[in-house]
Amino acid sequence: MRRRPAAGLVRAVRAICGSGRAAAAEGLRAEQLAGRLRAQRSQEEKQNREIPKDPAQRWVQKLAMLSKQLQQIHPNVLAKVLKQATVYQNEEIVVINKPYGLPVHGGPGIKNCITDVLPILAKMLENMNAKPLHLCHRLDKETTGVMVLARSKEVADRIRLLFKTRQVEKIYWAISLGDPDPAEGIVDIPIVEKEVRSHQSHYKMTLAPNYRLSPEDGKVMKIRKNRNAESAVTRYRLLASSSACSLLELQPITGVKHQIRVHLAYGLGCPILGDHKYSHWSKLAPQKLPEITLKRLKLEQSKARHLPLHLHAHRLSLPLGQQIDLICKPPLFFQKTLKKLDLDVAND
């Protein structure tokens, strides 16, 4: 349908110009426009053909595009998204329910991040003369949930000190593959970053235990501590179990990079659903899901790479003058997964 207007445009330009050279130039531009329109229509038709018929697979594909879309929108639009995600504010802090797929800091290939739109968000929340908001802590790009922003640098420094001295209680929810054994406990294993040497070398956080089993008699023996390793402690509790998956409540006592993901995957053998990075050690590959999980999610293993990380900062208790308890509901995709996997949890 778009080819006719383009051809009509060419004829109209030729009739008006009357000059052979000018008409040729205008005709060439019109033909180029028509070519672009044809290419765009072809691309749209291709995308329509690629949309899965199964609703569950469409849902997975939609989530796969979410992070990309957040990088394409205007910063003002992103600030509006964060304003709508505001769950609490007073004269000192603003608390948002961080969306999935949105990085906190900028970097290579990142157009939009939370840090860059904090001045715009502050003006939307207060007035045009409002001072920019300040980050107090960070969450990974794929993690959702409670994020605290300060209205002044002084308040931000106070809150950062509370985090550093472990006075802030953080509770996360995660859907994991498998059940932890025992169902409740503490993982206290240091973590270090290492290079994974494979056909596609990359870096990962991993465990650096202080003990190992003796190869001679199998007894536990203490080994020299890795000087680059950081102390990492995570308390966990099983909330529900079904379909070869679990809903876990997690309390990181320390704040090491990717701590929860590493402790669950390598410490308990229960990687987080959608955590493709820590589901394997020596390769970068989609997470392998149990047959019953695929069936409940109505998902093919070949599409598992699109599954988002199911890790949510559910609650944060902040001793800021008085105790402030902040709770954020899991995002819609997290709630849908709970329902599909039949992971029932009491209202919290």
N, C-alpha and C positions, 0 to 999 in steps of 0.2 A: 504493500500500500504506500510505502514511503518513496518508491522509485519514481512514481508519476509526478509528484510535486517537484522533485529534483530535475526531471527532464523538462517540465514546464518552465522552471526557473531558467534553464539554459536557453530555451527558445525566446523567452521574454527579453533576456539580456542581449541576445544577438539582434533582435528587432530594434531595440532602443539604441544600441551603440552604432550600428550601421557601418562601422569601421571594421575591416577584416582583422587587423592586429588586435584591437581592443576586444572585439567579439571573441576572438580565439582565446585571449587571456581570461576573460570573464567566463567563457565556456569551460575552460580548463579548471578554474576554481570551482565552478558548479559541479563538474564531473567528480572532482576530488571530494566535495561535500557529499555527493550521492554515494560515492564509494565508501566513505566513512559511515554513512547511515546504513548501507548494506552490511558492512562489517559488524556494526553494533547490533543490528537485528539478528545476524547470524550467531553472535556471541550470546544474545538473550535466549535464542532458541536452543542453543547448546546447553545453557544453564538450566532451562526448563526441562530438557530431557534428562538432566542429571539429578533432578530433585527426586529423592526416593519416594515411593508410594507408601511405604510403611510409616505411620505417624511417629514411631519411636526413632526411626532413622532420620526423619526430617528434623526431629528435636535435636538429635546429636549434631547434625549438619549445621543447624542454626547456632548452636553453642560454639561450634568451631569457627564461625564467622564473627562472633561477638567481639573478640579482642581486636580483630582487624578493623571492624567498624568504629571502635572507640578511638583508633588512631587516625581515622579519616574525618571525624566531625570537628567543627570549629571549637576552639577553646571555650568560647562563651556558652556553647551548647553543653559541653562537658561540665562546666561549672554549674549549669542548671540541673544536670543529672545528679551532681553531688549535693546540691541544695535540696532536691527532692529526697535524697538518701539521708538527710539529717534526722537523727533520732533524739538528740538532746543538746541543749545549749544553755549556758548561763553567762555571767559577766566575765568568766575566765576561760571557758573551754567551749568547743563545738565538737560534737561526736557524730560521725557518719557511719553508715553501714556500707563499707567499701564494696563496690561492684566487682564481679569476676573479670579477670583479664586486663585490669587497669594497673599499670606499673606506678609505683610511688615516686621513683626517681627517673630522670631521663637517661639516655644512653644511645649507643649506635642503633639507628633504625627506629627510634622511639620519637614520635611527633608529639604525642599528648601524654602527660603524666600528672599525678595529683599535685606535685610540687609547683609546677608551672601555672596552675590555675588557682592557687590559693589567694592571690590578690583579687582576682575576679570574684571568687566565692565570698570573700570578706565583704566586698561592696554589695553583693546581692543580699547578704544576710543583715547588713547594718545600713550603710549609706556610702555615697561616693567618696567620702573622706576616710573611710575605715582603713586601718592599717592591715597589711597582709597577715593571714593566719600562719602559724608555725607548726611544723611537724614535731611530734613528741616521741614517736616510735614508728616502726615500719611493719608492713605485711608484704609477703611475696605477691607478685603479680597475679598468680592464680588463686590466692587465698582471699576469702570474703570475710566480712564481719566488722566487729567493733574497731574503729580507728579514732584516736583522740587528737584533736587539733587545738592549739592554744591561741588565745587572742593577743598575747604579748610574749616577747622573748623571755621575760622573767618567769612567767608561768610555765613556759616550755622547758626552761632549765630545771625548774622544780620537779616537773613530772618526769623528765629524763633521769634525774637523780633517783626518784622513786623506783623507776624501772631498774636502774643500775644496782640499787641496793636491795632489790627483790622484795619491795614492799607492795607491788601491784600484783593482785591475784588474777591470772589469766586462765580462762577455761575455753577449750576448743572442742568442737565436735568433728569427727571424721568417720567416713564410711570406709572400712578396710576389707580386704580379702582375707577370709579365714578368721578364726577365733583365737584371741590371745590365751595362753596357758601359763600361769593361772589367769582367771578372769579379772583380777584386780591386783595391782602391784606398782612397783617403781623400777624404772630402767635407769641405772646409774652407770653409764659407760661414756668415757671421753670420746670426742669427735674431732677428726682432722680432715683436711682437704688433700686429696691425692689425685694424681694423673692416672687415668685409665688408658693403658697402652693396648690398642686394638687397631683394626683396619680404619677406625675413625676415632683417633685419640681425643679425649676430652677430660674435664676435671669434674670430680664429684666429692661430696662430703661422705665420710665413712667412719666406721667405728675404730677406735684405737684403745682396745681393752688393756687393763693393767695386769690381767691374768690370762693364762692359757693352760691347756691340758698337757702334761708331760707325755711325750711320745713313748717313753719307756714303760711307765706304769699307769698312765692315765690320771695321775693325781693333779690337782690344781696347783699351779705354781705362779708366783708373782714374777713379772717381767719388768724391764726398765721402761719407765714412762716416756712416751713420745713427747719431746719438748715443744713440738708445734701443736699438740692436741689441746683442746679446751674441755674443761669439765662440763658435762651435760647430764642433767637429771630431769626425767619426765615421769610424772605420776599418771596412771591410766586406770580406767574402769569401764567394764563392759556394760552397756545400757540395753542392747538388744542384739539378737542373732537370728539370721534366717538367710536362706538361699546362698549358702557358702560365704556370706558376708556378715559384718558386724558394724554396729554403731557404737563408737567409743567416745567417752569423755576423757579429755586429756588436759593435764595441767603442767605446762613447762615451768619448772622451778628456775632453770637458767634460760639464757636466750641466745643459743648458738645458731648460726645459719643452718636452715633446713633440719633443725633438731628433731622435730616431731616426725618428719618424713623418714629420717634415717633410723631413729629408734624403733619405729613401727616396722619398717621394711627389713632392717638387718638385725635389730635386737629381738623383736618378737616374731619375725617372719610373717607379718601381716601388713603388706604395703597398702597404702591408701588407694582407693578406687580412683583411677584416672592418673595415677602417678607413674608415668611411663619412664621417667628418669631413674627412679629408685626401685623399679620392679626387676631390673637386671643390673648386674655389675659391669660386665665386660662388653656390653653392646648398647646401642641406642635403638630400641625397638619398641613397638606397641606392647602394652601390658597384656599378658596372656590371661584370659578370664575363664573360670570354670564353666562347664556346659550349662549348669542350672542357672548361673548368673546371667549368661547370654540369653537364655530362654526367657527369664523373668523381665529382662530389659528389652526383649524383642530386638536383639542386636546380633549382627554377624561379627565374627572375630576380625574380619578384614576392616570393619568400621570402628573397631575398638580404639584406634589411635585418636579419634575425635572426642573420646570421653573426657570431660573436664576433671580437674583435681577436686575431690570432694573433701575439702578441708575448710572449716568455718570457725572464725573467732566468735564464739557464742556469747561469752560474758567477760566483763572486765570490772574488777572492783578497785576503785581508785581512792586512796586516803588523802584527799585534798581538802584539808580543814575538817570537813566531815566525810564520812564514808559514802562514796557515790557508786552505786551499782548500776552498771550499764549492760543491757541485753539487746542483742540483735537476732532477729529470726533468720534462719538459713534462707538462701535465695531459692527461687521457685524450682530450678533444676535439681537442687539438693532435696527439696521436699518431694518432688516427683519420684526421685530415685528411692527414697525411703518407702514411698507407697508401693512402687513396683516390686521392690525386694521384700515387702511385707515386714519391714523393720519398725515395729510399733514402739513408741516411746511416750511416756506420760508427759502431759503438757508441763513445760518448765517456764 
